Structures are given as structure tokens and as C-alpha cells.
Amino acid sequence: MPIGLTDYTMYNQLSVFAPEIRGLWGFVPVPGTVQADGTLNRDVPGGGSAVMMLEGAKDQDAAWEFMKWWTSTPIQAEFGREMEGLMGAAARYPTANIKALDSLPWPAEDYANLKAQFETVKGIPEVPGGYFTGRHLFNAFYKTVVGQVEARESIMDYTQYIQDEIRVKRNEFGLP
């Protein structure tokens, strides 16, 4: 049986663009790892986009009112329902507003699984210069696979680049 691990927006795509497998698949919380105390760890990383106001915004009061309006439960729910109404289930909106998510038209079993997985989402702490990590992990992979450089050598080289960038950014921001 094939198992795919991906974010939940893939559900929307498969629901619409692979009708030939409708009813033959589903999604559930990710498989877990049994811990020493017997509990099951199903932690997954969370990420996404954000709304923010820049310090130089000309009308900060209006910007703040817009941000509150846009992220509010009624507006996020309405936007999600309208997107799906216009474009179908492929446009089901992955809102970060959990109360708004509760009002979107998910099939009951899938919604229950989605909510169960949300309980174990963990944010990934950011560090100044951390953007170099993902970039250089890919570079190390490509250097090994395509460039046929020994994996240990490749990862050691790129680890140094990552650490150097983080050090530079920590100094730039006055961090220890």
C-alpha cells in the first residue's frame, strides 16, 4: 500500500484531479513513534505565511484594522467558503484560523483526522541566518548525487557555510 506524507492541501488536489481513485484512499494523522512512556509521538512541523505591518507604514491604524479584519474568524471562513464555491474543492482554503477551519466543508472523517493532527503541530524555531540551512542541505545533496562527492565531505563543507552565515547574522543583530 503506498503511503504519502505531505501537507494536507494535497488532499484537495487529489480529491479534484484524481477522481479515478475517489473512495480508495484517505488521510489520517501521520504515523508516530512510540516513546519510552508508551505514548505515541506524531509531531509534525508547521509553517506558513503571515500578515505583518512594516514600521514605515503610512497609516498604521488603518493597516492594523485591516489585519484584524482579514485574520478574523468570520472573514477567513467566508473567504474559504467563497473560494471553494467558485473553484471547487481544489481551492479549499488552508486557513491558520482554527475557528474558521471548523466552518469549512470538510468531509466529517477527514476533518476529524485533520483536527487530531493539528494537536501535534510544532513550530520550527527560526534563527538569524537559518535560511541558509535548507538551501545548503539541498546543495549538499546535489553535490553528492550529481557531483558524486562523498556524502560526509559534502555535508561537512556545507555545514561550515551554514554555521558561518548564522554567526554573521548573530553578530549583525547583536546576539551572543
C-alpha positions in Angstrom: 0.0 0.0 0.0 1.5 3.4 -1.0 1.8 5.9 1.8 2.4 9.6 1.1 3.5 12.1 3.7 2.6 15.6 2.6 0.8 18.7 3.9 -3.0 18.5 3.9 -3.5 20.7 0.9 -2.6 17.6 -1.2 -6.0 16.3 -0.2 -7.7 19.0 -2.2 -5.7 18.3 -5.3 -6.2 14.5 -5.2 -9.9 15.0 -4.5 -10.4 17.0 -7.6 -7.7 16.0 -10.0 -7.6 12.2 -9.4 -11.3 11.2 -9.4 -10.4 7.7 -10.5 -9.1 6.9 -7.0 -12.0 8.6 -5.2 -13.1 6.3 -2.3 -9.9 4.3 -2.5 -7.8 6.5 -0.2 -8.0 8.8 2.7 -5.8 10.8 5.0 -5.0 10.2 8.7 -2.6 11.6 11.2 1.0 10.8 10.4 2.4 7.5 11.7 4.1 8.0 15.1 7.0 6.8 17.1 6.3 5.0 20.4 8.0 6.8 23.2 9.6 5.3 26.4 6.5 6.1 28.4 4.3 4.3 25.8 2.8 7.5 24.2 2.8 8.0 20.5 4.7 11.0 19.1 3.1 12.2 15.9 4.7 15.7 15.9 4.9 17.4 12.5 6.5 20.7 11.6 4.2 23.7 11.0 4.9 26.6 8.7 3.1 29.1 6.6 2.8 32.7 5.7 2.0 35.6 7.8 0.5 39.1 7.8 2.5 41.9 9.2 2.8 45.6 9.3 6.1 47.3 8.4 7.3 50.1 10.7 7.2 52.6 7.9 3.5 52.0 7.1 1.9 55.4 6.3 -1.4 54.7 8.1 -0.6 52.2 10.8 -4.1 52.5 12.4 -5.7 51.5 9.1 -3.2 48.8 8.5 -3.9 47.4 11.9 -7.6 47.5 11.4 -7.2 45.7 8.0 -5.0 43.0 9.7 -7.6 42.4 12.4 -10.4 42.2 9.8 -8.5 39.9 7.4 -7.5 37.4 10.1 -10.9 37.4 11.9 -12.8 34.2 12.0 -15.9 35.4 10.0 -13.8 36.8 7.2 -11.4 33.8 7.0 -14.4 31.4 7.0 -16.3 33.5 4.4 -13.2 33.7 2.2 -12.6 29.9 2.4 -16.2 29.1 1.6 -16.3 31.6 -1.4 -13.0 30.2 -2.8 -14.4 26.7 -2.7 -17.7 27.8 -4.0 -16.1 29.5 -7.0 -13.4 26.9 -7.8 -14.4 23.7 -6.1 -12.7 21.5 -3.5 -9.2 22.1 -5.1 -9.4 25.6 -3.7 -10.3 24.5 -0.2 -8.5 27.2 1.9 -5.9 26.1 4.4 -6.6 28.9 6.9 -4.5 29.2 10.1 -7.6 30.4 11.9 -8.8 27.2 13.5 -12.2 28.5 14.3 -12.6 29.4 10.6 -11.4 26.0 9.6 -14.1 24.5 11.7 -16.7 26.0 9.4 -15.3 24.9 6.1 -16.9 22.0 4.3 -14.6 19.1 5.1 -15.9 15.5 5.0 -16.5 14.6 8.7 -14.0 11.8 8.9 -11.2 13.8 7.2 -12.0 16.8 9.3 -11.6 14.7 12.5 -8.2 13.4 11.3 -7.1 16.9 10.4 -8.1 18.3 13.8 -6.3 15.3 15.5 -3.1 16.1 13.6 -3.3 19.8 14.4 -2.9 18.9 18.1 0.7 17.8 17.4 1.9 20.5 15.0 5.1 22.1 16.3 6.5 25.4 15.1 10.1 25.4 13.9 12.2 28.0 15.7 13.9 30.4 13.4 17.4 31.7 13.9 19.0 34.6 12.1 20.7 33.2 9.0 18.7 30.0 9.3 17.5 30.4 5.7 21.0 29.0 4.7 20.2 25.7 6.3 17.6 24.4 3.9 19.4 25.9 0.9 22.7 24.2 1.7 21.2 20.9 2.7 19.9 20.7 -0.8 23.2 21.9 -2.2 25.0 19.1 -0.2 22.5 16.5 -1.5 23.0 17.7 -5.1 26.8 17.8 -4.7 26.7 14.2 -3.6 24.2 12.8 -6.1 25.0 14.9 -9.1 28.6 15.9 -8.4 29.4 12.4 -7.0 31.2 13.9 -3.9 31.3 11.6 -0.9 28.3 12.5 1.4 30.3 13.1 4.5 32.6 15.5 2.8 29.7 17.3 1.2 27.7 17.8 4.4 30.8 18.9 6.3 31.6 21.6 3.7 28.0 22.9 3.7 27.7 22.7 7.5 30.6 25.2 7.6 28.8 27.6 5.2 25.6 27.4 7.3 27.5 28.0 10.6 29.4 30.9 9.1 26.2 32.6 7.9 24.4 32.1 11.2 27.5 33.5 13.0 27.5 36.6 10.7 23.7 37.2 11.3 24.0 36.7 15.1 26.8 39.4 15.1 24.7 41.7 12.9 21.8 41.5 15.4 24.0 41.7 18.5 23.2 38.2 19.7 25.5 36.0 21.7 
